Amino acid sequence: MKTADWTTANRILCIRLDSLGDVLMTTPALGAIKETNPQAHLTLMTSEAGSAIAPLLPIIDETLVYDAPWLKATAPRTNSQPEYAQFEALRQQFDAAIIFTVYSQNPLPSAFMTYMADIPLRLAHCRENPYQLLTHTVKEPEPEQFIRHEVQRQLDLVASVGFHTATPRMSLDIPLKAQKRVALLLSELGLSSSSPWVVVHAGASAPSRRYSPEQFAQVADALQTKGIPIVFTGTKTERPLIDQIRSQMGTSSLSLVGMLDLAGLAALLQTAPLLLSNNTGPVHLAAAVGTPVVDLYALTNLQHTPWGVPNRVLYHEVPCRLCYKSICPEGHHDCLRRVEPEQVVAAVVELLAETHRPSDSFPSMEMQLDSPSGNSPLGMASLGFR
């Protein structure tokens, strides 16, 4: 089948069965599809977690929620009826399907689903020979040959069948209601864009990706001593973690923990001069709205650094990098534990000095990024990126 078959396909199923950060990092590739074929109707199939970001993505025409049994976060199945029902629901609905995965995932279960649904064109990165399950493949080169940023990986995948873009950007539309609510909250907290302040997101779904509460407390105190207020964010379930951090601080701090939905968090990050965070979803939200990031980056995997914004990526080199584990298998957590609070404070202060430009009012909260470049001295090259 020719590339032309792809670039004229009208209904394309885009499978990304991961979390919201992974979905966000796929949007530049989806943008390439739309730029090449503006008439394409894009349906995103994603997990329950990934679907949370879908209402904020203008590039998506439709969303299907599917928690696949071959992913670790899926609730146990009692039978295979949901899979048969999913196959039938997809049958003859699409001209093409593209399976987006990280290099450590196997695309073949999703490929089998698209094959059973009789979708004519089927594309994925693949390590094994897929035989008839896929019509088009890109041989999996990672991590043996090199490691790309996750955004670049997916751009390369769609480029293999003719979809290209000159502006590889993540895009996010934030509802006006969320913008107004955040502006009101910030006014009540006494924060404005005329002076620097920092959002601190101390949570992460995986314990292996969390900087310690004690170290976060030291960083927060040091920043506030320098006259840089901090605002903690997090979900309701993360409140005990944030309370633990705040209880160890010697300065008072601001908190919006449990007070923001995803649109509200995106609006807050668009307004914030800088985000300090573990490597988790809000990092990619911040990148999507153009906010600089200091990323405390556990070396469980390497390809998810902030895309397209000024950033600092902080970690300590360890021989057990690329463990892919949710809990540190060595028990020492050295890739993050040995990042000293002083290093974090210095990175925040330096990045604020480079990027913060005081203004009289908060900026517009609807933005698209045009550049894939950051300025992290500890970024792609030292992490082993291509």
MARMAR-578103 format. One record per residue (C-alpha): residue number from 1; residue in one letter; x, y, z. Coordinates in steps of 0.25 Angstrom, whole numbers, plus 2048, in hexadecimal, padded with zeros to 3 digits. Each point is the difference from the previous one (the first is absolute). Last residue first. Layout:
MARMAR-578103
     i   aa     X     Y     Z
   NUM    A     X     Y     Z
...
This chain:
MARMAR-578103
     i   aa     X     Y     Z
   386    R   84F   82C   850
   385    F   7FD   801   80F
   384    G   80A   7FA   80A
   383    L   7FC   808   80C
   382    S   80C   809   7FF
   381    A   7FC   804   7F2
   380    M   7F1   802   802
   379    G   800   808   80D
   378    L   80A   804   80B
   377    P   804   80D   7FA
   376    S   7F1   803   7FD
   375    N   7FD   80A   7F6
   374    G   7F4   7FB   7FA
   373    S   7FD   7FF   7F1
   372    P   7F3   7FA   7F9
   371    S   7FC   80D   7FC
   370    D   7F2   805   7FC
   369    L   7F8   7FF   80C
   368    Q   7F1   803   800
   367    M   7F9   809   80A
   366    E   7F3   803   806
   365    M   801   806   80E
   364    S   803   80E   7FC
   363    P   80A   806   80A
   362    F   7FD   806   80E
   361    S   801   80E   801
   360    D   80A   80C   803
   359    S   80C   7F8   7FB
   358    P   80D   7FB   806
   357    R   809   7F8   7F6
   356    H   804   7F2   806
   355    T   809   7F8   7F7
   354    E   80F   801   803
   353    A   7FF   804   80F
   352    L   7F5   7F6   802
   351    L   809   7F5   7FA
   350    E   80B   804   809
   349    V   7F8   801   80D
   348    V   7F9   7F3   7FD
   347    A   80D   7F9   7FD
   346    A   807   805   80C
   345    V   7F5   7FC   809
   344    V   801   7F2   7FA
   343    Q   80F   7FF   802
   342    E   7FF   804   80E
   341    P   7F5   7F6   803
   340    E   80B   7F5   7FC
   339    V   7FD   7F6   7F5
   338    R   805   7F4   807
   337    R   7F2   7FB   804
   336    L   7FC   801   7F1
   335    C   808   7F6   7F8
   334    D   804   7FA   80E
   333    H   7F3   7F9   803
   332    H   807   7F7   80A
   331    G   7F7   7F4   7FF
   330    E   807   7F9   7F5
   329    P   7F2   7FD   7F9
   328    C   7FB   80E   801
   327    I   7F1   7FF   7FF
   326    S   7F9   803   7F3
   325    K   80B   7F9   7F8
   324    Y   804   803   7F2
   323    C   80F   7FD   805
   322    L   806   809   7F5
   321    R   80B   805   80A
   320    C   806   7F6   809
   319    P   80E   805   7FF
   318    V   7FC   80D   806
   317    E   801   80E   7FB
   316    H   7FA   80A   809
   315    Y   7F4   808   7FB
   314    L   7FC   80E   7FC
   313    V   7F9   805   7F3
   312    R   800   80F   7FF
   311    N   7F7   806   7F6
   310    P   7FD   80A   7F5
   309    V   7F3   7FB   7F9
   308    G   7FE   7F8   7F3
   307    W   7FF   7F2   806
   306    P   802   7FD   80F
   305    T   808   7F3   802
   304    H   7F8   7F3   7FD
   303    Q   80B   7F7   7F9
   302    L   809   7FB   80B
   301    N   7F9   7F5   808
   300    T   802   7FC   80E
   299    L   80A   80B   802
   298    A   7F8   808   80A
   297    Y   7FF   80E   7FA
   296    L   7FE   80C   80A
   295    D   7FB   809   7F5
   294    V   802   80F   801
   293    V   7F6   806   7F6
   292    P   7FE   80C   7F8
   291    T   7F1   803   7FC
   290    G   7FC   7FF   7F1
   289    V   7F2   7FB   801
   288    A   803   7F2   7FB
   287    A   80D   7FF   808
   286    A   7F8   803   80D
   285    L   7F6   7F5   7FD
   284    H   80C   7F7   7FD
   283    V   806   803   80D
   282    P   7F3   7FE   807
   281    G   7FF   7F2   7FB
   280    T   80C   7FB   808
   279    N   80F   801   801
   278    N   801   806   80E
   277    S   7FC   80F   800
   276    L   805   80F   801
   275    L   7F7   808   7F7
   274    L   804   80E   7FC
   273    P   7FA   80E   7FD
   272    A   7F2   7FB   803
   271    T   7F4   805   7F7
   270    Q   801   7F4   7F6
   269    L   802   7F7   80C
   268    L   7F3   805   807
   267    A   7F8   7FF   7F4
   266    A   805   7F1   7FE
   265    L   7FD   7FD   80E
   264    G   7F2   806   7FE
   263    A   7FD   7F8   7F4
   262    L   805   7F3   807
   261    D   7F7   803   80C
   260    L   805   809   80B
   259    M   7FD   801   80F
   258    G   806   7F3   805
   257    V   80D   807   804
   256    L   800   80F   7FD
   255    S   80A   803   80B
   254    L   808   80C   804
   253    S   80C   7FF   80A
   252    S   804   804   80E
   251    T   80F   7FF   803
   250    G   807   7F6   809
   249    M   7FC   7F4   7F8
   248    Q   7FF   7F2   805
   247    S   7F0   801   801
   246    R   7FF   805   7F2
   245    I   807   7F4   7FA
   244    Q   7F7   7F6   808
   243    D   7F4   808   7FD
   242    I   804   7FF   7F1
   241    L   801   7F1   801
   240    P   7F3   7FF   808
   239    R   7F9   808   7F5
   238    E   804   7F7   7F5
   237    T   7F2   7F9   800
   236    K   7F9   80D   7FE
   235    T   809   803   7F4
   234    G   80C   809   7FF
   233    T   805   80E   800
   232    F   809   808   80A
   231    V   802   80F   7FD
   230    I   80E   806   803
   229    P   804   80E   803
   228    I   80E   805   7FC
   227    G   805   80A   80A
   226    K   80E   7F9   802
   225    T   7FB   7FA   80D
   224    Q   7F4   7FB   7F8
   223    L   80A   7F8   7F7
   222    A   808   7FA   80B
   221    D   7F3   7FC   808
   220    A   7FB   7F9   7F3
   219    V   80D   7F9   7FD
   218    Q   801   7FB   80E
   217    A   7F2   7FB   801
   216    F   802   7F9   7F2
   215    Q   80C   7F9   806
   214    E   7F8   7FB   80C
   213    P   7F4   7FB   7F7
   212    S   80A   7F8   7F8
   211    Y   800   802   7F1
   210    R   7F6   7F7   7F9
   209    R   802   7F8   7F3
   208    S   803   7F2   807
   207    P   7F3   802   808
   206    A   7F8   7FF   7F3
   205    S   7F3   808   7FE
   204    A   808   80D   802
   203    G   7FE   80B   80B
   202    A   808   80C   804
   201    H   7FB   80A   7F6
   200    V   806   80E   804
   199    V   7FA   80C   7F9
   198    V   80A   80C   801
   197    W   800   80F   802
   196    P   807   80B   7F9
   195    S   7FA   80F   801
   194    S   7F7   808   7F7
   193    S   7F8   7F4   7FB
   192    S   7F8   801   80D
   191    L   7FE   7F8   80D
   190    G   7F8   805   80C
   189    L   7F9   7F2   803
   188    E   7F2   806   7FD
   187    S   805   806   7F3
   186    L   806   7F2   7FC
   185    L   7F3   7FA   803
   184    L   7F8   80A   7F8
   183    A   80A   7FE   7F4
   182    V   7FE   7F1   801
   181    R   7F1   801   7FF
   180    K   800   809   7F4
   179    Q   80A   7F7   7F9
   178    A   7F7   7F4   803
   177    K   7F4   806   7FB
   176    L   807   805   7F3
   175    P   803   7F1   7FD
   174    I   80E   7FD   7FD
   173    D   804   7FB   7F2
   172    L   80D   7F8   800
   171    S   80A   7FE   7F5
   170    M   80D   7F9   7FF
   169    R   809   804   7F5
   168    P   808   7FB   7F4
   167    T   7FF   80C   7F7
   166    A   805   7FC   7F2
   165    T   7F7   7F4   800
   164    H   800   7F3   7F8
   163    F   7F7   7F4   7FE
   162    G   805   7F7   7F4
   161    V   800   7F2   805
   160    S   80D   800   807
   159    A   7FD   80E   805
   158    V   7F6   7FA   809
   157    L   80A   7F8   808
   156    D   80B   80B   800
   155    L   7F6   809   807
   154    Q   7FD   7F6   80A
   153    R   80F   7FE   804
   152    Q   802   80F   7FF
   151    V   7F6   802   80B
   150    E   805   7F4   809
   149    H   80E   806   7FF
   148    R   809   7F7   7F9
   147    I   809   7F5   805
   146    F   80B   7FA   7F8
   145    Q   805   7F3   7FA
   144    E   7FC   7F5   80A
   143    P   7F5   808   807
   142    E   7F9   802   7F6
   141    P   801   7FC   7F2
   140    E   7F2   7FA   7FE
   139    K   7FE   7FD   7F1
   138    V   7F5   809   7FB
   137    T   7F4   7F8   7FB
   136    H   7F5   801   7F5
   135    T   7F5   7F6   7FE
   134    L   800   7FA   80E
   133    L   7FA   7F3   805
   132    Q   804   7F9   7F4
   131    Y   80E   7FD   803
   130    P   803   807   80D
   129    N   80F   7FD   7FF
   128    E   805   804   80E
   127    R   806   80E   805
   126    C   7F4   808   7FB
   125    H   7FD   80F   7FE
   124    A   7F2   801   7FC
   123    L   7F7   801   7F3
   122    R   7F3   7F9   7FC
   121    L   7F8   803   7F3
   120    P   7F4   7F8   7FC
   119    I   7F9   800   80E
   118    D   7F9   7F3   800
   117    A   7FC   800   80F
   116    M   808   7F3   802
   115    Y   80C   807   7FA
   114    T   7FE   80C   809
   113    M   800   7F7   80C
   112    F   80C   7F8   7FC
   111    A   808   80D   7FE
   110    S   7FC   804   80E
   109    P   805   7F3   806
   108    L   80C   801   7F7
   107    P   805   80E   804
   106    N   80A   7FB   80B
   105    Q   804   80B   80A
   104    S   80E   803   804
   103    Y   802   809   7F4
   102    V   7F4   809   804
   101    T   7F4   7FE   7F8
   100    F   7F7   807   7F5
    99    I   7F8   7F6   7F8
    98    I   7FA   807   7F3
    97    A   7F3   7FB   7FA
    96    A   7FB   802   7F2
    95    D   7F3   801   7F8
    94    F   7F7   7FF   80C
    93    Q   7F2   7FB   804
    92    Q   800   7F3   7F9
    91    R   801   7F8   80D
    90    L   803   809   80C
    89    A   7F4   7FD   809
    88    E   802   7F1   7FC
    87    F   80E   7FF   805
    86    Q   7FC   807   80D
    85    A   7F5   7F7   803
    84    Y   809   7F4   7FE
    83    E   80A   807   80A
    82    P   7F5   803   80A
    81    Q   7FC   7F1   7FF
    80    S   80D   7FB   804
    79    N   7FD   7FB   80E
    78    T   801   803   80F
    77    R   80A   80B   7FD
    76    P   809   806   80A
    75    A   801   810   801
    74    T   809   806   7F6
    73    A   80D   807   805
    72    K   80A   7F6   7FB
    71    L   7FC   801   7F1
    70    W   7FD   7F3   7F8
    69    P   7F1   800   805
    68    A   7FD   80D   7F8
    67    D   7F9   80B   807
    66    Y   7F8   806   7F5
    65    V   7FA   80E   7FF
    64    L   7FC   805   7F2
    63    T   802   80F   7FC
    62    E   7FB   808   7F5
    61    D   805   80B   7F7
    60    I   80E   802   807
    59    I   809   80C   7FB
    58    P   7F9   80A   80A
    57    L   805   7F8   80C
    56    L   7FA   805   80D
    55    P   7F5   7F6   800
    54    A   80A   7F5   7FE
    53    I   808   803   80D
    52    A   7F8   7F6   809
    51    S   800   7F6   7F5
    50    G   80E   7FB   804
    49    A   7FC   7FB   80D
    48    E   7F4   7F9   7FB
    47    S   809   7FA   7F5
    46    T   801   804   7F2
    45    M   7FA   7FF   7F2
    44    L   801   80E   7F9
    43    T   7F7   801   7F4
    42    L   806   80A   7F6
    41    H   7F7   804   7F4
    40    A   809   804   7F4
    39    Q   7FC   80B   7F8
    38    P   80C   809   803
    37    N   809   7F5   7FA
    36    T   80F   804   801
    35    E   7FE   80A   80B
    34    K   7F6   7F7   807
    33    I   809   7F4   800
    32    A   80C   809   805
    31    G   7F7   805   80B
    30    L   7FE   7F2   804
    29    A   80F   7FE   801
    28    P   801   80D   808
    27    T   7F5   7FA   809
    26    T   807   7F4   804
    25    M   807   806   80C
    24    L   7F3   804   806
    23    V   7FB   7F2   7FF
    22    D   80C   7FB   807
    21    G   7FE   80B   80B
    20    L   7F1   7FC   802
    19    S   803   7F1   802
    18    D   801   7F5   7F7
    17    L   7F8   7F8   7F5
    16    R   804   809   7F5
    15    I   7F8   7FA   7F3
    14    C   7FE   80A   7F5
    13    L   7F4   7FB   7F7
    12    I   800   808   7F3
    11    R   7F3   803   7F8
    10    N   803   808   7F3
     9    A   80C   7F8   7FA
     8    T   806   809   7F5
     7    T   80E   801   806
     6    W   800   7F1   804
     5    D   7FC   7FA   7F2
     4    A   80A   80A   7FA
     3    T   80B   7F9   807
     2    K   7FE   7F4   7F7
     1    M   7FB   7F2   804
